[in-house]
Amino acid sequence: MEALVPAFIAALLTQLSDRPAILAAILADRYGRPLTVAFAAGLAHAALNALAALGGQAIAPTLTPNAQAMFLAVALIVGGFSALLPAKTPERLESWGLGSLATAFLGTFSLSLGAQTQFFTLAFAVRGEPWFAAAGATAGAFAVAFVAAVLGELSWLRIPFRGFRVTVGLLFLIAGAVIGLGAARLI
């Protein structure tokens, strides 16, 4: 259970002002089905986090505890730098005639593939309890997708995320540096 809460918090913080949440808000407005869009986005995040957990489970035995900590430090530092960059509005997927469930699932899956949330899931998974890491990250990403879908595009984009992104980015950078220096036995 050690990985559940940190994965939830990391996913929540990274997803709040990221492109998958914006896409959920866009699609919820277009289809008028926010719960369906949020559910599909949650399924997409669950699938991606399960893949990351499998990867973490596969490589965990090859890493020493210091290497596992360094992996988390790198994930935090990369997450910190990516949080400092503004999220661009994703493609609206207007030409996708698949319906609300399939469009939201496939759109979120393709947009989130290899994103920061999966990197955090992988980093927490290599430290142990990969399925708790996947569950926590999925819950955090779903919570954000749900709120974004319920609020809709106009309300979601009115939220001033710039200061939030800078704060989260700096916190991730500091945490990554501290964990990395500890893993390298420099502090």
Secondary structure, 3 states (H helix, E strand, C coil): CCCHHHHHHHHHHHHCCCHHHHHHHHHHHHHCCHHHHHHHHHHHHHHHHHHHHHHHHHHHHHCCHHHHHHHHHHHHHHHHHHHCCCCCCCCCCCCCCCCHHHHHHHHHHHHHCCCHHHHHHHHHHHCCCHHHHHHHHHHHHHHHHHHHHHHCHHHHHHCCHHHHHHHHHHHHHHHHHHHHHHHCCCC
